[in-house]
Amino acid sequence: MSKNQSATPSDPVSAPFIHLNDVSLRYGESGEGVEALKRLSLNISRGEFTAVVGPSGCGKSTLMRLLSGLTPCSSGKVCIDGKQVNQPLKTVGMAFQNSALLPWRTALENVLLPLEVVEPYRRDFRRDKARFVERARALLARVGLSGAEDLYGWELSGGMQQRVSLCRALVHEPEILLLDEPFGALDAFTREELWDILQQLWLDRGFTAMLVTHDLPEAVYLADSVHVISERPGYVVHTSHIDLPRPRTPELCFTTQFTDYVHELRTHIQRKTLAVGGAGL
Ligand SMILES: Nc1ncnc2c1ncn2[C@@H]1O[C@H](COP(=O)(O)OP(=O)(O)OP(=O)(O)O)[C@@H](O)[C@H]1O
């Protein structure tokens, strides 16, 4: 679905696409263990780009695992498209700070991986392989990696590896893309290039995205709404709705409107969590 098309709400009475209601999650036994999230509630519309920021250890990655269905909540409810999440979801793509490319596979073979393991693609992989290869090549071309299809991970720069990782997360056309600090290990210039690539993929494809980041300008540049999570156990303490035109361009980062959003978010995150002199957390 392109951003130009109107979204199809999961429920005619505009139920949110992703709905977390009073969700708590404790790792380990009650009384012991770690309470990662406490009574967290959050609604996300279909096709929305959401960012999540907050101090280290506040439960951001845990929130991602809840949405992917990889980890169940201890109490409360996680619903996607009106259905309670109680098992790993096929409709989710994920990318992490570590691109985690399989070293014995080329870029193209890494991108093809989800089609080899996720149903219904897996069933038809042999029959449809030529079509899938074409799809993976087109996606690699879309992120500027034409000609790099046959290179192995160790032959790619960090930015190229993350592009491959994005392609791998999107090749099975998931409805939801979960991004856990995907650009955290990249230099500033490469990171900004990747912002634009991600923004363009999202504008083209219309998936619902959630980005966990420590970089407030990154959150403002990419997201429609940015949620600030409290210190652990995490819950949403503040949400900024980012009313900036799209497509967003690097010049936007120098406008007062942009820096005001960054400062607004910064004031809602405890000072001790902020990097000295930096924009990150
Ligand atoms: N599998 C686990 N078992 C026990 N405790 C865990 C587990 N995973 C995470 N935790 C704990 O839960 C809390 C939240 O962790 P989580 O990784 O979600 O935080 P985060 O906000 O993503 O952190 P960071 O910003 O540093 O990546 C932390 O105290 C962490 O140590």
The ligand as an ORCA input file, in Angstrom:
! r2SCAN-3c Opt
* xyz 0 1
  N      15.730    -12.018     28.727
  C      15.837    -11.238     29.787
  N      15.888    -11.750     31.031
  C      15.988    -10.951     32.130
  N      16.026     -9.609     32.080
  C      15.989     -9.045     30.860
  C      15.904     -9.810     29.652
  N      15.879     -8.949     28.598
  C      15.975     -7.724     29.125
  N      16.025     -7.773     30.472
  C      16.089     -6.622     31.384
  O      14.897     -5.865     31.169
  C      15.171     -4.458     31.214
  C      14.738     -3.837     29.897
  O      15.599     -4.315     28.863
  P      15.482     -3.825     27.349
  O      16.557     -4.519     26.587
  O      14.098     -3.964     26.899
  O      15.828     -2.258     27.516
  P      16.210     -1.157     26.428
  O      15.445      0.057     26.780
  O      16.031     -1.710     25.067
  O      17.763     -0.946     26.725
  P      18.908     -0.276     25.822
  O      18.451      1.107     25.485
  O      20.108     -0.257     26.714
  O      19.085     -1.168     24.616
  C      16.664     -4.338     31.486
  O      16.842     -4.140     32.877
  C      17.229     -5.680     31.076
  O      18.373     -5.997     31.837
*
